[in-house]
Amino acid sequence: MALLGSTTFKLLSATSAMATAGLLSLTATAATAGSADADHDGMPNRWEASHGLNPHRANAGGDKDHDGLRNIAEYHQGTDPADEDTDNDGDDDGDEVHDGTASTDPEDADTDDDGVKDGDEDADHDGVDNEDEHDATESCVADDDDSDGDHVANEDENDHGTKAHDADSDDDGTPDGDETDDQGTQYEDEDDQGQDDCASADQGEDDDDQGDDDQGDGGDNAAAWYVVR
């Protein structure tokens, strides 16, 4: 019985050792897979695939979301290369990283925890919100998204108390862009007055623009659209 007990003990010990070795092997394989970089562009396959990038094509220098931050920088910053404003604070990821201030963090919507989103802060105290600093100079393709198609840029929705993913936030039958502020200005025209002539939210807005909206459907563009149709 003592021999049997000893043999059984050795068998169990060997089995346990094999199981442990197998587990360690699987763990090592998983870790290798997670850090593998097939195209050698500095970004792991798994991370690229999960963010809509091609892990078999070197694209570290690309900027999928046009936020001014290259894909490789998005990886190192921990931001989303497919979302120009990862933390949804109104300030594009690229602007937050490159603004040179510690008051904005692309992964924290309210970096200083003062109850005001980073995009609505004025880091350089020039009277212009962080989110609007580059509206007049950035390329149209890099301008801000309008997820719900209400002609109000995502970055500006919170300024009016509306929702970026709901075209009629208060369900009153009037699109958010057609709602007006205390001065009677429609929300969709707010950026036009701020010299944002190519905001994606302006595309297709109606012809009651009160600002210099070069990309809207007002004026000549509206007439041209009518003739073509």
Wavefront OBJ file of the C-alpha trace (Angstrom):
o trace
v 0.000 0.000 0.000
v 2.876 2.296 0.801
v 4.355 1.594 -2.656
v 1.025 2.196 -4.335
v 0.631 5.390 -2.419
v 4.079 6.484 -3.468
v 3.434 5.609 -7.114
v 0.099 7.400 -7.101
v 1.693 10.451 -5.536
v 4.392 10.523 -8.217
v 1.797 10.118 -10.963
v -0.278 12.973 -9.606
v 2.815 15.111 -9.226
v 3.849 14.445 -12.820
v 0.342 15.212 -14.101
v 0.257 18.417 -12.136
v 3.637 19.431 -13.493
v 2.488 18.755 -17.057
v -0.689 20.757 -16.521
v 1.297 23.631 -15.097
v 3.727 23.515 -18.004
v 0.817 23.469 -20.452
v -0.801 26.438 -18.769
v 2.429 28.364 -18.841
v 2.840 27.472 -22.510
v -0.661 28.686 -23.364
v -0.099 31.894 -21.416
v 3.155 32.530 -23.230
v 1.473 31.860 -26.598
v -1.353 34.290 -25.787
v 1.101 36.956 -24.711
v 3.088 36.505 -27.922
v -0.069 36.724 -30.028
v -1.143 39.865 -28.232
v 2.146 41.638 -28.865
v 2.820 40.296 -32.382
v 3.310 42.951 -35.042
v 3.017 41.362 -38.494
v 3.705 44.551 -40.441
v 6.404 45.823 -38.056
v 4.831 49.264 -37.758
v 5.107 49.456 -33.983
v 1.444 48.646 -33.302
v 0.401 45.131 -32.164
v -1.843 43.128 -34.503
v -4.551 42.747 -31.889
v -4.695 46.494 -31.195
v -4.836 47.350 -34.903
v -7.587 44.840 -35.596
v -9.679 46.000 -32.642
v -9.461 49.606 -33.861
v -10.297 48.969 -37.505
v -6.736 49.137 -38.850
v -5.095 46.563 -41.106
v -2.509 44.641 -39.024
v -0.830 43.429 -42.218
v -0.168 46.854 -43.710
v 2.256 49.322 -42.156
v 0.093 52.344 -41.352
v 1.723 53.924 -38.300
v 1.938 57.241 -40.123
v -1.732 57.304 -41.103
v -4.424 59.376 -39.415
v -7.673 57.467 -39.869
v -9.864 59.904 -37.928
v -8.163 63.100 -39.199
v -7.652 64.469 -35.693
v -4.023 65.460 -36.232
v -2.692 62.476 -34.292
v -0.985 59.696 -36.254
v -2.050 56.104 -35.628
v 1.174 55.238 -33.826
v 0.657 58.227 -31.531
v -2.924 57.110 -30.874
v -1.521 53.741 -29.792
v 1.000 55.303 -27.405
v -1.536 57.806 -26.047
v -4.157 55.122 -25.491
v -6.680 56.955 -27.682
v -8.954 55.598 -30.428
v -7.542 56.042 -33.966
v -11.087 55.836 -35.332
v -12.520 58.554 -33.068
v -11.268 62.130 -33.361
v -12.423 62.879 -29.812
v -11.887 59.771 -27.700
v -13.099 61.260 -24.414
v -15.998 63.205 -25.992
v -15.072 66.513 -24.387
v -15.328 68.530 -27.608
v -11.548 68.882 -28.017
v -9.976 66.672 -30.701
v -7.348 64.161 -29.568
v -4.639 65.799 -31.668
v -5.402 69.223 -30.265
v -5.295 67.933 -26.687
v -1.951 66.241 -27.220
v -0.336 69.114 -29.125
v -1.679 72.092 -27.207
v 1.276 71.948 -24.835
v -0.781 72.388 -21.671
v -1.384 70.028 -18.784
v -4.982 71.171 -18.511
v -6.227 68.790 -21.202
v -5.915 65.024 -21.369
v -7.258 63.144 -24.439
v -8.458 60.352 -22.168
v -10.131 62.546 -19.546
v -13.121 64.710 -20.498
v -12.650 66.939 -17.451
v -8.942 66.875 -16.683
v -9.033 69.346 -13.803
v -12.283 67.945 -12.370
v -13.928 71.362 -12.174
v -17.189 70.258 -13.745
v -16.382 71.868 -17.117
v -15.398 69.675 -20.056
v -11.917 70.314 -21.460
v -13.350 71.472 -24.771
v -15.239 74.258 -23.023
v -12.195 75.442 -21.083
v -10.028 78.302 -22.341
v -6.501 77.106 -21.580
v -4.718 80.121 -23.083
v -7.243 82.673 -21.798
v -7.814 84.252 -25.204
v -11.588 84.185 -24.991
v -11.924 81.185 -27.328
v -12.851 77.734 -26.017
v -10.277 74.984 -26.525
v -12.640 73.143 -28.874
v -12.929 76.165 -31.156
v -9.262 77.229 -31.275
v -8.594 75.528 -34.605
v -11.997 75.787 -36.306
v -10.880 78.648 -38.542
v -7.582 77.051 -39.587
v -7.981 73.273 -39.690
v -8.751 71.541 -42.989
v -12.368 70.688 -43.726
v -11.668 66.959 -43.627
v -10.320 67.379 -40.105
v -13.309 69.359 -38.903
v -15.705 68.026 -36.330
v -18.202 65.256 -36.880
v -21.968 65.507 -36.746
v -22.974 61.996 -35.698
v -26.723 62.564 -35.704
v -26.907 64.749 -38.816
v -28.655 67.648 -37.071
v -26.151 70.240 -38.417
v -24.694 70.863 -34.969
v -21.123 69.575 -34.589
v -20.644 66.979 -31.864
v -18.280 69.329 -30.045
v -20.998 71.971 -29.791
v -23.910 69.793 -28.705
v -23.085 70.071 -25.005
v -22.958 73.870 -25.295
v -26.661 73.824 -26.068
v -27.628 70.973 -23.770
v -28.365 68.743 -26.756
v -27.141 65.227 -27.516
v -24.515 64.312 -30.076
v -26.321 61.126 -31.070
v -29.905 62.377 -31.072
v -30.981 64.773 -33.832
v -33.983 65.928 -31.800
v -32.762 65.838 -28.222
v -35.958 67.179 -26.673
v -38.292 65.231 -28.984
v -40.267 68.332 -29.910
v -40.258 67.606 -33.636
v -37.618 70.264 -34.371
v -34.060 69.107 -35.208
v -31.461 70.430 -32.776
v -29.859 72.501 -35.534
v -33.086 74.421 -36.044
v -33.522 75.225 -32.371
v -32.558 78.781 -31.408
v -30.601 80.342 -28.570
v -31.597 83.361 -26.476
v -30.484 85.700 -29.275
v -32.621 83.923 -31.845
v -29.644 82.327 -33.611
v -30.158 78.757 -34.751
v -27.738 76.274 -33.202
v -26.611 75.149 -36.661
v -25.383 78.671 -37.391
v -23.347 79.188 -34.220
v -20.098 78.009 -35.835
v -20.757 80.052 -38.971
v -20.491 83.201 -36.911
v -17.280 81.849 -35.411
v -15.593 81.698 -38.828
v -15.906 77.908 -39.076
v -16.734 77.898 -42.778
v -16.330 74.202 -43.443
v -17.686 72.372 -40.411
v -19.054 68.986 -41.402
v -22.202 69.947 -39.548
v -22.761 72.765 -42.072
v -23.069 70.375 -44.990
v -26.657 70.552 -46.179
v -27.911 73.003 -43.573
v -30.789 75.169 -44.771
v -30.606 78.581 -46.385
v -31.187 80.768 -43.356
v -27.490 81.087 -42.485
v -26.692 84.208 -40.546
v -22.937 83.897 -40.955
v -20.429 83.392 -43.747
v -21.151 79.733 -44.349
v -19.289 78.943 -47.557
v -20.241 75.294 -47.429
v -23.889 75.534 -46.515
v -26.870 75.297 -48.859
v -27.576 79.006 -48.581
v -27.320 81.565 -51.396
v -25.588 80.433 -54.589
v -25.201 76.859 -53.435
v -28.924 76.553 -52.829
v -29.670 77.939 -56.291
v -27.166 75.602 -57.932
v -28.681 72.616 -56.165
v -32.134 73.615 -57.357
v -31.042 73.980 -60.988
v -29.213 70.645 -61.032
v -32.198 68.893 -59.567
l 1 2 3 4 5 6 7 8 9 10 11 12 13 14 15 16 17 18 19 20 21 22 23 24 25 26 27 28 29 30 31 32 33 34 35 36 37 38 39 40 41 42 43 44 45 46 47 48 49 50 51 52 53 54 55 56 57 58 59 60 61 62 63 64 65 66 67 68 69 70 71 72 73 74 75 76 77 78 79 80 81 82 83 84 85 86 87 88 89 90 91 92 93 94 95 96 97 98 99 100 101 102 103 104 105 106 107 108 109 110 111 112 113 114 115 116 117 118 119 120 121 122 123 124 125 126 127 128 129 130 131 132 133 134 135 136 137 138 139 140 141 142 143 144 145 146 147 148 149 150 151 152 153 154 155 156 157 158 159 160 161 162 163 164 165 166 167 168 169 170 171 172 173 174 175 176 177 178 179 180 181 182 183 184 185 186 187 188 189 190 191 192 193 194 195 196 197 198 199 200 201 202 203 204 205 206 207 208 209 210 211 212 213 214 215 216 217 218 219 220 221 222 223 224 225 226 227 228 229
